Amino acid sequence: MILEVAILNVKTAQEAGFEAAFIRASSIIASMKGYRRHELRRCLEVANQYVLLVEWDTLEDHTISFRGSDQYQEWRRLLHHFYDPFPTVEHYEAID
């Protein structure tokens, strides 16, 4: 299992719109090959900052299958205009 971690900085005063759009976008990511689960958390100290955690079966399920899909274009349309700056996304694996 791979854990995708993205720190999302949303433009100030657009948090409510982002959260509503994310609810709509959640069904997109949940339908993708290799998807296991996700959660979005809002930062308590920085009102417009969120962390997105997504579990995937493999790195390629995220980087190739999801990002290369038509569904990703809809995900982008719904969410990417909220970010400033654009988030860095990193992937983590468990240490046994």
PASE-745613 format. One line per field, with one value per residue (C-alpha): residue in one letter; y negated, x, z negated. Coordinates in pm, 1 decimal, decimal comma, padded with zeros to 6 digits. Each point is the difference from the previous one (the first is absolute). Example, Ala and Ser with C-alpha at 12.3 -4.5 7.8 and 13.67 -1.06 7.14 Angstrom:
% residues 2
resn <- A;S
Y <- 00450,0;-00344,0
X <- 01230,0;00137,0
Z <- -00780,0;00066,0
% end
This chain:
% residues 96
resn <- M;I;L;E;V;A;I;L;N;V;K;T;A;Q;E;A;G;F;E;A;A;F;I;R;A;S;S;I;I;A;S;M;K;G;Y;R;R;H;E;L;R;R;C;L;E;V;A;N;Q;Y;V;L;L;V;E;W;D;T;L;E;D;H;T;I;S;F;R;G;S;D;Q;Y;Q;E;W;R;R;L;L;H;H;F;Y;D;P;F;P;T;V;E;H;Y;E;A;I;D
Y <- 00000,0;-00350,1;-00310,8;-00317,6;-00315,3;-00344,1;-00325,5;-00218,2;-00375,8;-00139,1;-00362,5;-00209,9;-00028,5;00289,0;00277,6;00064,4;00022,1;00234,3;00227,9;00018,8;00075,1;00262,7;00185,3;00017,1;00101,8;00276,9;00235,3;-00041,5;00114,4;00273,3;00157,0;00038,3;00319,3;00070,1;-00251,1;00116,6;-00300,0;-00370,1;-00270,3;-00376,6;-00185,0;-00372,8;-00157,5;-00150,7;-00256,5;-00114,9;-00047,7;00047,0;00302,1;00363,3;00334,9;00263,6;00362,0;00264,0;00369,0;00173,3;00358,6;-00115,2;-00323,3;00051,8;00016,3;-00365,1;-00137,8;00181,8;00140,9;-00291,1;-00292,3;00136,8;00051,1;-00204,0;-00008,9;-00185,3;-00283,4;-00043,3;00016,6;-00277,9;-00208,5;00026,2;-00059,4;-00137,8;-00363,0;-00014,6;00059,0;-00266,4;00112,7;00324,5;00289,2;00228,9;00362,9;00267,1;00375,3;00212,8;00370,6;00186,5;00110,5;00356,8
X <- 00000,0;00117,9;-00105,6;-00036,6;00044,2;-00089,4;00006,6;-00269,0;00016,1;-00334,8;-00039,9;-00117,9;-00378,8;-00058,7;00003,1;-00376,5;-00001,7;00298,0;-00162,3;-00321,6;00193,9;00206,4;-00313,8;-00101,2;00351,0;00024,0;-00213,0;00242,5;00307,1;-00193,5;-00090,1;00358,8;00201,0;00217,7;-00176,8;-00044,3;-00112,1;00055,7;-00050,7;00018,7;00090,9;-00009,0;00287,3;-00091,2;00280,7;-00023,2;-00361,6;00057,8;00232,8;-00105,2;00171,2;-00124,8;00092,3;-00075,9;00082,0;00076,2;00093,8;00303,6;00177,3;-00098,5;-00368,3;00032,4;00266,8;-00097,2;-00352,4;-00163,2;00200,2;-00022,8;-00376,1;-00289,8;-00134,8;00313,3;-00089,7;-00329,6;00185,9;00228,2;-00292,8;-00171,0;00300,0;00319,2;-00113,1;-00028,2;00373,0;00263,9;00269,2;-00059,7;00050,9;00296,7;-00108,9;00222,8;-00038,9;00093,5;00036,1;-00013,5;00318,0;-00022,2
Z <- 00000,0;00088,1;-00190,6;00203,9;-00209,3;00134,0;-00194,8;00155,0;-00047,8;00109,5;00102,0;-00293,8;-00037,6;00243,6;-00260,1;00008,5;00379,2;-00006,5;-00257,2;00204,5;00318,8;-00179,8;-00107,4;00366,9;00108,9;-00261,1;00206,8;00289,8;-00188,7;-00180,0;00334,4;00119,4;00041,9;-00304,0;-00225,1;-00361,4;-00203,2;-00055,0;-00255,6;00006,9;-00317,9;-00071,3;-00192,6;-00336,6;00002,3;00364,0;00108,4;00373,1;-00020,1;00041,5;00024,3;00242,3;-00073,1;00261,2;-00018,3;00330,5;00079,8;00199,6;00090,0;00363,9;-00092,4;-00098,7;00231,2;00320,8;-00025,2;-00184,6;00134,7;00352,5;-00010,1;00135,1;-00355,7;-00111,4;00237,7;-00185,7;-00335,3;00124,6;00120,9;-00337,8;-00227,6;00149,8;00023,8;-00381,7;-00067,3;-00059,5;00026,8;00185,4;-00243,0;-00017,5;-00005,2;-00153,4;-00039,4;-00299,9;-00064,8;-00329,1;-00168,2;-00126,1
% end
